[in-house]
Amino acid sequence: MTNRFLRCASALLCCAVIPVLPAAAQTPNAARAFDLPTEPLARALVRFTRASGVIVVADASLMRGKRSGSVQGDLNPKAALDQMLHGTGLEARPDGRGGYGLVRTEQTVSPAASATVDPMQAEILVFGRLTRDTALSIPQTVDVIDSQLIQSSNSDTVGDALRFVPGASRDGSTLDAFGDTYLIRGFLANQTINGIAVSTMRQPRDSIGIERIEVLKGPASVLYGQLQPGAVVNVVTKQPKREWAGSASVSYGRYDDFRGTVDLTGPVTKGGALRFRVTGAYDDADSFIDYWHRRHVFVAPVLAVDAGDATTVTLEGMYSRNRLNGFFNGLPAEGTVLPNPNGRFARALTLTDPTFRPSIRDDSDITARVEHAFSDRIRWRTALSWMHEYRDEEGVLGLLGWADDTQRTLSRAVLASVSSGNTWTAHTDLGVGFETGPFSHDLVAGGEYTWFDRHTTGATSLAPDLDLFAPTHQMTARPTTTLIPSRSTTNDESTRTAGLFAQDRVALTDQIKLIAGVRWSDYRQTVVSTRGRAAALTRDQSQTAWTTQFGLLYTPTPSISLFANRTTSFLPVQGIRASGEALKPETGTQYEVGAKAVLLGGAFALNGSLFHLKRGDVAVADRVSPGFLVAIGEQVAKGFELSATGRPIDGLTLYAGYAYMDAKTTEDNDAALIGKRIRNTPEHSVVLRGDYDVRTGPLVGVSFGGSATYTGDRAADIENSFSLPSYWRIDAQIGYAVTRNVKLGASLENLTDERYYSNAYSLFEVWPGAPRTWRVNLTTKF
């Protein structure tokens, strides 16, 4: 009886708005201008019907507790409706009378086949933390990597996926030895989770638990506190659904690379008021590098409960473990990118004996979130998170240089360290919409407090020299090493940070919006360190800073936006000089102007921007005294970026991006460094990507994908003493849907077997990229 009443009421509601439908209702498939906010879904559908003339009928029980996605731009009604329903678990189906009915999304539809949401219209969290935005409504450059691209490109980690961001260059191991370390616009990118700043993982984050990745370019300290100015990489994790769904995959590739994943979600109670999701992955792989082996475990459970119509409580966990044998720390430049009188190194060369102990990195995280809507215009979120990190590592480096003048035998240092740390973070956000006279406001305010402690012990030893052209490794016992007592260290770090912020978006007119934000940050750190036999040294530092954000957005039409911004950042340096002195905090300032457009009803999207980004009081690793830092002054990165996305025909998605960047050191105590290029930052980079799903004809069910990324030549160290050559990397994928629930796939990475080098730190730390590799996979949905 109740369901019948709700269906009748929904139909009567739609009939009631028919008299106010616009004249456009006579041409329901024509593109028209939409500008619909995020709001309760039932109300959004009424707005949609008034704007489009298209009637949508739904059972009220399907819409309960759901909010719409915002819709902006010139779109046909179906595309606008798909955008509105994105992430709700509902889809619109034609009713045969020119309207639509809402039903639950069929989980058996492939991600590629159901991906109709325009990237400019996809919901974005990174710019407003609590406020849902679209790329068109943000006065700053933002790139979105959705789950379709993550899956189709076989990107197993965040770092794998970031290669599709123009202007991004990897700054860590391609063997997943470190974190998802990238430079964007010349500077380090910072990672957040679901719009909340978290402690940085020092290992890659597995993609199986990721819904999408949002890259907000430039400083973002107003919203996220102490950060480097390059970009914020916001990882949006997969959340529980009210309907049962699941998938599993297995893959096998070159170098005995095995990977298995699982993703399961559904209701715990009838109706899904209590629901769960669990994602997991297991990897076991060798590599093109001798004796390197990785075993990886990842699991991320999520439990969500509706505590009433307007409140959701979410408990989210994550555990990630990497066990690496043959820890790889790069090779000398002479023999890789520079000439060596003895020739070129073998591609599989390593400095590490297999009998050195494995390196282990463990990260655990638990986050509790409460989200409550007091009304359509007042929203509140609070979160408490705890992260535990553990490291037990032994790595071999060649930083001591050649053992003789023949450039054949290398001196080896062994760096061993054990560390354990805990981070507690509390966050609160409040979003309020209100009017002051003719102006409309969307205000987000909040704050956070972080408590971080870490204990680290380290030791440096000398290992026997190694002939890099005829290496002899110890296969049965660990090589004998000689401890250097003066290099033994113990560090206890204790950091407390607090911040309060406010960001207001003021609609001056229907077309002009002003964004202004401010943040107060307080940072306090105590480090107690011991080196060798010296007495313990205690260093205290505290900093207070104000950071600001200003943006201007002009939308001459709902599908075009012009923007300008000035944003700043503040980053206290967690480390010391070799002399024991603390370093000044780093600062960052960006000026940016740009334009975004959605064309032809959402079939094409364009993005372009000019930027000038300055980073002051720059701190980098001290390569002379490992484990310490040095300050090198000021660096500036300036340039422009262009990107385009198109869906010219059904099933085909194309993407092209280009970035030009002039990134140099502009001030330094060492005059010889002024004018030098910023390390590992290419002047030119290109990203090309295409995916095609055959949906009709004899090849229906077949899918093709491919990408080509170009990375220009880069300075390999801060002195610019040598360069890494430019390279193209070409990848290709093919898949076949055996049934609606089973898909076979195969991929080739580095199709041309390009011998390239991803990054470097010094003359003795150059990282080679992987040769041509292949992988086959099987995915099933249930």
ABEGO torsion letter per residue (X at the ends): XAAAAAAAAAAAAAAAAAAABBAAAABAABBBBBBBBBBBAAAAAAAAAAAAGBBBBBBAAAABGBBBBBBBEBBBAAAAAAAAABGAGBBBBBAGAGBBBBBBBBAABBAAAABABBAAABBBAAAAGABBBBAAABBBBBBBBBAAAAAAAGBABAAAAAAABBGBBBABBAAGABBBBBBBGGBBBBBBBGGBBBBBBABBBBAAABABBBBBBEBAAAAAEBBBAABBBBBBBBBBBABBBBBBBBBBBBGGBBBBBBBBBEBABBGGABBBBBBBBBBBBBBABBGBBBBBBBBBBBBBBBBEAABBBBBBBBBBBBBBBGBBAEBBABGBABBBAAEBBBAABBABBAABBBBBBBBBBBBBBBBBBABAABBBBBBBBBBBBBBBBBBBBAAAEBABAAGABBBBBBBBBBBBBBBBBBBBBBBBBBBBEABBBBBBBEBBBBBBBBBBBBBBBBBBBBBAABBBBBAABBBBBBBBAAABBBBBBBBBBBBBBBBBBBBABAABBBBBBBBBBBBBBBBBBBBEABBBBBBBBBBBBBBBBBBBBBBABAABBBBBBBBBBBBBBBEBBAAGBBBBBBBBBBBBBBBBBBBGGGABBBBBBBBBBBBBGBBBBBAABBGBBBBAEBBBBBEBBBBBBBBABBGBBBBBBBBBBBBBBABBABAAABGBBBBGBBABBBBBBBBBBBABEAABGBBBBBBBBBBBBBBABAAGABBBBBBBBBBBBBBBBABAABBBBBBBBGAAGBBBBABBABAABBBBBBBBBBBBBBBBBX
